[in-house]
């Protein structure tokens, strides 16, 4: 039984990472493949952000309550289609970028 639970846990983490990587593809054009770029030379570099910080920022952009460096409207459009699970997955993916 423990092996089944462990296998399911590993599978869920793998799926979340895959979903996060897929969702991040639309971010990479501005933020870079590893989150190493200042988007449009305005934003902070997101590489090194922990998942909680990224999740908070993305939820703020989605809600329209965050506007850092004048990027609020652009980012709101970028994350509009993300549901809570996708925001969590992409936040976890960004936290793993090196």
C-alpha positions in Angstrom: 0.0 0.0 0.0 2.8 2.4 0.9 4.4 1.8 -2.6 1.1 2.7 -4.3 0.7 5.9 -2.3 4.3 6.8 -3.0 3.9 6.1 -6.7 0.8 8.2 -6.9 2.6 11.0 -5.1 5.5 10.9 -7.5 3.1 10.8 -10.5 1.2 13.9 -9.2 4.4 15.9 -8.6 5.6 14.9 -12.1 2.3 15.9 -13.7 2.4 19.2 -11.8 5.9 19.9 -13.0 4.9 19.0 -16.6 1.8 21.3 -16.3 4.0 24.1 -14.9 6.5 23.7 -17.7 3.8 23.8 -20.3 2.2 26.9 -18.7 5.6 28.6 -18.4 6.1 28.4 -22.2 4.0 31.5 -22.7 6.1 33.3 -20.0 9.5 32.4 -21.5 9.3 34.8 -24.4 9.5 37.8 -22.0 11.1 36.3 -18.9 13.6 33.9 -20.6 13.7 30.1 -20.6 15.1 30.2 -17.0 13.4 33.3 -15.7 16.7 35.2 -16.1 15.4 38.2 -18.0 13.7 41.4 -17.0 10.5 41.2 -19.0 10.5 44.1 -21.5 13.4 45.5 -19.5 10.9 46.5 -16.8 10.1 43.6 -14.4 12.2 41.9 -11.8 14.1 38.8 -12.7 11.9 35.9 -11.5 14.5 33.2 -11.3 15.0 32.4 -7.6 11.5 33.4 -6.5 9.9 30.9 -4.2 6.6 29.4 -5.2 4.6 31.4 -2.6 5.9 34.7 -3.9 5.2 33.8 -7.5 1.7 32.5 -6.7 0.9 35.7 -4.8 2.1 37.9 -7.7 0.2 35.9 -10.3 -3.0 35.9 -8.3 -2.6 39.7 -7.8 -2.2 40.2 -11.6 -5.1 37.9 -12.3 -7.3 39.9 -9.8 -6.1 43.2 -11.3 -4.8 44.3 -7.9 -1.1 44.2 -8.8 0.6 46.6 -11.1 4.4 46.5 -10.6 6.5 48.4 -13.0 3.4 49.3 -15.0 3.0 45.6 -16.0 -0.4 45.0 -14.4 -2.6 45.1 -17.5 -0.2 43.1 -19.6 0.2 40.4 -16.9 -3.5 40.3 -16.2 -4.0 39.3 -19.8 -1.2 36.7 -19.6 -2.7 34.9 -16.6 -6.4 35.4 -17.3 -6.7 31.8 -18.6 -4.8 30.3 -15.6 -6.9 28.6 -13.0 -5.7 28.1 -9.4 -4.1 24.8 -10.2 -2.2 26.2 -13.1 -1.0 29.1 -11.0 0.3 26.7 -8.4 2.0 24.5 -11.0 3.7 27.4 -12.8 4.8 28.9 -9.5 6.3 25.6 -8.5 8.0 25.3 -11.9 9.5 28.9 -11.6 10.7 28.1 -8.1 12.8 25.3 -9.6 14.4 27.4 -12.3 18.2 27.8 -11.9 
